[in-house]
């Protein structure tokens, strides 16, 4: 009780008049007060900032108390998070469209689909409290944008010591790029094409080139194309006359690009679809040329390992591959990145996610200490 603590401090001080710094050790106490204080100091509940989609096309920053940590979870103090512009634009405009976008991520499950919504899956921070993980451990989490997050410890990916926070932000997209290449199964000597130079498209093209494949990149934005070719000058730009690809990867989210990928495939080629089109219909050229082409169209997703690989590959093995590729490619050193404080999130979404994001390939949200 507070009265007993105060009496103990006074007794100790009186018994140690010759000592300038009397010491009191307290155990299992919720607070400790100084004897000179007339009233105990009240510590406010911990707060956090969360990015929330409050209405179609509208993002805001919510200040709220940090909820109690559930069992089996780690409390993570975020340092930064990355906006996945294409997917988050779709969610911010259309909501969840009645289904979870990632069935393997518990932090994104359980939302009803009505506004407000919280979405995002690239968060980097340090463990504050956990049952197994040590405090201070750097982790990547599939979690919406928040300055403090409770994440299942089993879903916290420990960041290797030789990977920076900025490179770690690309973990989810690098895993997606690895899944795309695995689903495409290009063999030595295959010519490949990538349609779209968003983050996933850039990383997919980089992986293919690192594996010594010929890579043609279709991207109308010259700024994005130049950023890739500055790092990988062997990657060549594509045009409407480019054809004869053994394996193509469509990650632009544009239906016309998917149609071009189908038309430009070599006989017996494969077109891997990584874009998420939602429920909108997409027109494809499936006439006589396609009928005779023996071209395969493959749906690729990263939530699970593809059935054909599942006897040999696990999510854990693919995650380890993603970390190795991050070390090798170091995307933070060449993918155009712009950083903003979490307080600027509403303006960032309005201007660069809902609006023109041609030069904002990767958008990073920073969480200053104490937010």
C-alpha positions as CSV (number, residue, x, y, z in Angstrom):
1,X,0.0,0.0,0.0
2,X,1.1,3.6,-0.7
3,X,1.0,4.6,3.0
4,X,3.3,1.7,4.0
5,X,5.8,2.6,1.2
6,X,5.9,6.2,2.4
7,X,6.4,5.2,6.0
8,X,9.3,2.9,5.0
9,X,11.0,5.7,3.1
10,X,10.8,8.0,6.1
11,X,12.1,5.4,8.5
12,X,15.0,4.6,6.2
13,X,15.8,8.3,5.7
14,X,15.8,8.9,9.5
15,X,18.1,5.9,10.1
16,X,20.7,7.0,7.6
17,X,21.2,10.7,8.4
18,X,24.9,10.4,7.6
19,X,24.1,9.1,4.1
20,X,23.1,11.5,1.4
21,X,21.5,8.8,-0.7
22,X,19.2,6.4,1.2
23,X,18.2,3.4,-0.8
24,X,14.9,1.5,-0.8
25,X,14.5,-1.7,-2.8
26,X,10.9,-2.5,-3.8
27,X,9.7,-5.7,-5.4
28,X,6.5,-6.6,-7.2
29,X,5.4,-3.0,-7.0
30,X,3.4,-1.2,-9.7
31,X,5.1,2.1,-9.0
32,X,7.8,3.7,-6.9
33,X,7.6,7.2,-5.5
34,X,10.2,9.5,-4.0
35,X,9.9,10.4,-0.3
36,X,10.0,14.1,-1.2
37,X,6.8,13.9,-3.3
38,X,3.5,14.7,-1.6
39,X,1.5,12.8,-4.3
40,X,2.4,9.7,-6.3
41,X,3.3,10.3,-10.0
42,X,0.6,8.9,-12.2
43,X,2.0,7.4,-15.4
44,X,-0.4,7.6,-18.4
45,X,-1.3,4.4,-20.3
46,X,1.0,3.7,-23.2
47,X,-0.2,5.2,-26.5
48,X,0.4,4.3,-30.1
49,X,-0.3,5.8,-33.6
50,X,-2.1,3.6,-36.2
51,X,-2.9,4.3,-39.8
52,X,-6.5,3.7,-40.5
53,X,-8.7,3.8,-43.7
54,X,-11.7,5.6,-42.4
55,X,-13.7,5.8,-45.7
56,X,-13.1,5.0,-49.3
57,X,-10.0,6.8,-50.4
58,X,-9.4,8.4,-47.0
59,X,-6.5,7.5,-44.6
60,X,-6.0,9.0,-41.1
61,X,-3.8,8.6,-38.1
62,X,-5.5,7.4,-34.9
63,X,-4.0,7.9,-31.5
64,X,-5.1,5.2,-29.1
65,X,-4.0,3.2,-26.0
66,X,-1.9,0.2,-26.7
67,X,-4.1,-2.9,-26.0
68,X,-3.0,-5.6,-23.6
69,X,-0.6,-8.1,-25.1
70,X,-2.3,-11.4,-25.8
71,X,-0.5,-14.6,-24.8
72,X,2.0,-15.9,-27.3
73,X,2.5,-12.4,-28.8
74,X,5.5,-10.1,-28.9
75,X,5.1,-6.4,-28.4
76,X,7.0,-4.6,-31.2
77,X,8.1,-1.0,-31.2
78,X,8.1,0.0,-34.8
79,X,10.9,1.9,-36.4
80,X,9.4,2.0,-39.9
81,X,6.9,0.4,-42.3
82,X,6.5,0.3,-46.0
83,X,3.4,1.1,-48.0
84,X,2.5,-1.4,-50.7
85,X,1.0,1.2,-53.0
86,X,-0.9,-1.0,-55.4
87,X,-2.6,-3.3,-52.9
88,X,-3.2,-0.6,-50.4
89,X,-4.8,1.6,-53.0
90,X,-7.2,-1.2,-53.8
91,X,-8.0,-1.8,-50.1
92,X,-8.4,1.9,-49.3
93,X,-10.8,2.4,-52.2
94,X,-12.7,-0.8,-52.2
95,X,-12.2,-2.3,-48.8
96,X,-11.6,-6.0,-48.4
97,X,-14.2,-7.0,-50.9
98,X,-15.6,-9.6,-48.7
99,X,-12.5,-11.7,-48.3
100,X,-9.1,-11.7,-46.6
101,X,-6.3,-10.7,-48.9
102,X,-3.8,-12.8,-47.0
103,X,-5.2,-15.9,-45.3
104,X,-1.8,-16.8,-43.8
105,X,-1.4,-13.5,-41.8
106,X,-3.3,-13.4,-38.5
107,X,-2.8,-9.7,-38.1
108,X,-4.9,-9.1,-41.1
109,X,-7.6,-11.6,-40.2
110,X,-10.8,-10.9,-38.3
111,X,-11.7,-7.5,-39.9
112,X,-15.4,-7.4,-40.9
113,X,-14.7,-5.6,-44.2
114,X,-16.6,-2.4,-43.2
115,X,-14.9,0.9,-42.5
116,X,-12.7,1.7,-40.8
117,X,-10.0,-0.7,-42.0
118,X,-6.4,-1.2,-41.0
119,X,-4.1,-2.7,-43.6
120,X,-0.4,-3.1,-44.4
121,X,2.1,-5.9,-44.1
122,X,5.6,-4.5,-44.1
123,X,6.5,-3.4,-40.5
124,X,10.0,-3.4,-39.0
125,X,10.8,-2.8,-35.4
126,X,12.4,-4.0,-32.2
127,X,10.8,-6.4,-29.6
128,X,9.9,-4.6,-26.4
129,X,8.4,-7.6,-24.6
130,X,7.9,-11.3,-25.5
131,X,7.9,-14.8,-24.1
132,X,10.6,-16.2,-26.2
133,X,12.2,-13.5,-28.3
134,X,14.7,-11.3,-26.5
135,X,14.0,-7.6,-25.9
136,X,15.7,-5.5,-28.6
137,X,15.6,-8.2,-31.3
138,X,15.0,-6.6,-34.7
139,X,12.0,-8.2,-36.5
140,X,9.9,-7.9,-39.6
141,X,6.2,-8.3,-39.2
142,X,3.2,-8.8,-41.5
143,X,1.2,-6.1,-39.6
144,X,-0.7,-2.9,-40.5
145,X,1.0,0.4,-40.0
146,X,1.3,1.1,-36.3
147,X,3.9,2.6,-33.9
148,X,3.4,-0.3,-31.5
149,X,2.1,-3.7,-32.5
150,X,1.3,-7.1,-30.8
151,X,2.4,-9.8,-33.2
152,X,2.3,-13.6,-32.8
153,X,5.9,-14.6,-32.0
154,X,5.6,-17.4,-34.6
155,X,5.0,-14.6,-37.2
156,X,7.9,-12.4,-36.2
157,X,10.8,-12.8,-38.7
158,X,14.1,-12.1,-37.0
159,X,16.1,-9.7,-39.2
160,X,19.7,-11.0,-39.9
161,X,22.4,-8.8,-38.4
162,X,23.8,-8.0,-41.8
163,X,20.5,-6.7,-43.2
164,X,19.6,-3.1,-42.6
165,X,16.1,-2.0,-41.5
166,X,15.6,-0.4,-44.9
167,X,16.5,-3.6,-46.8
168,X,14.3,-5.6,-44.4
169,X,11.3,-3.5,-45.4
170,X,11.5,-5.3,-48.8
171,X,11.2,-8.8,-47.2
172,X,7.5,-9.4,-48.1
173,X,8.0,-8.2,-51.7
174,X,11.2,-10.2,-52.0
175,X,9.3,-13.3,-50.9
176,X,6.7,-12.6,-53.5
177,X,9.3,-12.2,-56.2
178,X,10.9,-15.5,-55.1
179,X,7.5,-17.2,-55.3
180,X,6.9,-15.7,-58.8
181,X,10.2,-17.0,-60.2
182,X,9.6,-20.4,-58.6
183,X,6.1,-20.5,-60.2
184,X,7.6,-19.4,-63.5
185,X,10.2,-22.2,-63.5
186,X,12.5,-20.6,-66.1
187,X,15.3,-23.0,-67.2
188,X,18.8,-22.0,-68.2
189,X,18.8,-20.0,-71.4
190,X,15.1,-19.0,-71.2
191,X,14.2,-15.5,-72.3
192,X,12.0,-13.7,-69.7
193,X,9.8,-10.6,-69.6
194,X,8.5,-8.6,-66.6
195,X,5.4,-6.4,-67.1
196,X,5.4,-3.6,-64.5
197,X,8.2,-1.9,-62.5
198,X,6.6,-1.5,-59.2
199,X,8.5,-2.8,-56.2
200,X,7.6,-6.5,-57.0
201,X,8.4,-6.0,-60.7
202,X,11.7,-4.5,-59.9
203,X,12.7,-7.2,-57.5
204,X,11.4,-10.0,-59.9
205,X,13.5,-8.5,-62.8
206,X,16.5,-8.2,-60.5
207,X,16.2,-11.9,-59.4
208,X,15.9,-13.1,-63.0
209,X,19.0,-11.1,-64.0
210,X,20.9,-12.3,-61.0
211,X,20.1,-15.9,-62.2
212,X,21.6,-14.9,-65.6
213,X,18.4,-14.8,-67.6
214,X,17.7,-12.5,-70.4
215,X,15.2,-10.0,-69.1
216,X,13.0,-7.6,-71.0
217,X,11.2,-5.1,-68.7
218,X,7.9,-3.5,-69.9
219,X,7.3,-0.2,-68.0
220,X,6.0,3.1,-69.5
221,X,7.4,5.2,-66.7
222,X,11.0,6.1,-67.8
223,X,12.0,7.1,-64.2
224,X,11.3,3.6,-62.9
225,X,12.9,1.9,-65.9
226,X,16.0,4.1,-65.5
227,X,16.3,3.1,-61.8
228,X,16.3,-0.6,-62.7
229,X,18.7,-0.2,-65.6
230,X,21.1,1.9,-63.6
231,X,21.6,-1.1,-61.3
232,X,21.2,-3.8,-63.9
233,X,22.2,-2.3,-67.3
234,X,21.7,-5.7,-69.0
235,X,17.9,-5.5,-68.4
236,X,16.4,-4.1,-71.6
237,X,13.2,-2.1,-72.1
238,X,10.4,-3.8,-74.0
239,X,8.0,-2.4,-76.6
240,X,5.0,-3.6,-78.6
241,X,7.2,-5.4,-81.0
242,X,9.0,-7.5,-78.4
243,X,7.8,-11.1,-78.6
244,X,9.0,-14.7,-78.2
245,X,9.3,-15.0,-74.4
246,X,9.6,-18.4,-72.7
247,X,8.4,-17.1,-69.4
248,X,6.5,-13.8,-68.7
249,X,5.6,-12.2,-65.3
250,X,2.7,-9.8,-65.2
251,X,2.8,-7.6,-62.0
252,X,1.6,-4.3,-63.4
253,X,-2.1,-4.7,-62.4
254,X,-3.1,-3.6,-65.9
255,X,-5.3,-5.9,-67.9
256,X,-3.8,-4.7,-71.3
257,X,-0.3,-5.8,-70.0
258,X,-1.6,-9.3,-69.2
259,X,-3.1,-9.4,-72.8
260,X,0.3,-8.4,-74.2
261,X,2.1,-11.0,-72.1
262,X,-0.2,-13.7,-73.5
263,X,0.2,-12.5,-77.1
264,X,4.0,-12.2,-76.9
265,X,4.6,-15.6,-75.3
266,X,6.5,-18.2,-77.3
267,X,4.7,-21.4,-78.2
268,X,4.5,-23.6,-75.1
269,X,5.5,-20.6,-72.9
270,X,4.3,-19.7,-69.5
271,X,2.6,-16.4,-68.3
272,X,2.7,-16.0,-64.5
273,X,0.1,-13.6,-63.1
274,X,1.1,-11.9,-59.9
275,X,-1.3,-9.0,-60.1
276,X,-4.4,-8.8,-58.0
277,X,-7.2,-7.5,-60.2
278,X,-10.0,-7.9,-57.7
279,X,-13.4,-8.8,-59.0
280,X,-13.1,-6.6,-62.1
281,X,-13.3,-8.6,-65.4
282,X,-10.1,-8.7,-67.5
283,X,-10.3,-9.2,-71.2
284,X,-7.7,-11.5,-72.7
285,X,-6.9,-12.4,-76.4
286,X,-7.9,-16.1,-76.2
287,X,-8.7,-16.6,-79.9
288,X,-7.2,-18.9,-82.5
289,X,-3.6,-17.8,-81.9
290,X,-3.9,-18.6,-78.2
291,X,-5.7,-21.9,-79.0
292,X,-2.7,-23.0,-81.0
293,X,0.0,-21.6,-78.8
294,X,-0.1,-24.1,-75.9
295,X,0.7,-21.1,-73.6
296,X,0.0,-21.7,-69.9
297,X,-1.4,-19.0,-67.7
298,X,-0.4,-19.5,-64.0
299,X,-1.9,-17.8,-61.0
300,X,0.8,-17.1,-58.5
301,X,0.3,-16.1,-54.8
302,X,2.6,-15.9,-51.8
303,X,0.3,-16.8,-48.9
304,X,1.2,-20.5,-49.4
305,X,3.8,-22.5,-51.2
306,X,2.6,-23.7,-54.6
307,X,1.2,-27.2,-54.6
308,X,3.9,-28.5,-57.0
309,X,6.6,-27.4,-54.7
310,X,5.0,-28.1,-51.3
311,X,6.6,-31.5,-50.9
312,X,10.1,-29.9,-50.9
313,X,9.5,-26.3,-50.0
314,X,8.0,-24.7,-46.9
315,X,7.2,-21.1,-46.0
316,X,10.2,-21.1,-43.7
317,X,12.6,-22.3,-46.4
318,X,11.3,-19.7,-48.8
319,X,11.6,-17.0,-46.1
320,X,15.3,-17.9,-45.7
321,X,15.7,-17.6,-49.5
322,X,14.2,-14.1,-49.4
323,X,16.7,-13.0,-46.8
324,X,19.6,-14.4,-48.9
325,X,18.3,-12.5,-51.9
326,X,18.0,-9.3,-49.9
327,X,21.6,-9.6,-48.9
328,X,22.6,-10.2,-52.5
329,X,20.5,-7.5,-54.2
330,X,20.3,-4.8,-51.5
331,X,17.2,-3.1,-52.9
332,X,17.3,-0.1,-50.5
333,X,20.4,1.0,-52.4
334,X,18.7,1.4,-55.8
335,X,14.9,1.1,-55.5
336,X,13.7,4.8,-55.3
337,X,12.4,5.3,-51.7
338,X,10.8,8.3,-50.1
339,X,10.4,8.6,-46.3
340,X,7.7,10.3,-44.3
341,X,6.8,10.6,-40.6
342,X,3.7,8.7,-39.6
343,X,1.9,12.0,-38.9
344,X,2.1,12.8,-42.6
345,X,0.4,9.5,-43.6
346,X,-3.0,11.1,-44.6
347,X,-1.3,13.5,-47.0
348,X,1.0,10.7,-48.3
349,X,-2.0,8.4,-49.1
350,X,-3.9,11.2,-50.8
351,X,-1.1,12.5,-52.9
352,X,1.0,9.4,-53.7
353,X,-1.1,6.3,-53.1
354,X,-4.5,7.6,-54.4
355,X,-2.8,10.0,-56.8
356,X,0.3,10.1,-58.8
357,X,3.1,7.9,-57.5
358,X,5.2,7.5,-60.6
359,X,8.4,8.6,-58.8
360,X,7.4,7.1,-55.4
361,X,8.2,3.5,-56.0
362,X,8.7,2.6,-52.3
363,X,7.1,4.8,-49.6
364,X,8.5,4.4,-46.1
365,X,6.7,5.5,-42.9
366,X,9.0,6.4,-40.0
367,X,8.0,6.2,-36.3
368,X,10.1,8.6,-34.3
369,X,11.0,7.4,-30.8
370,X,8.0,7.8,-28.4
371,X,5.2,7.7,-31.0
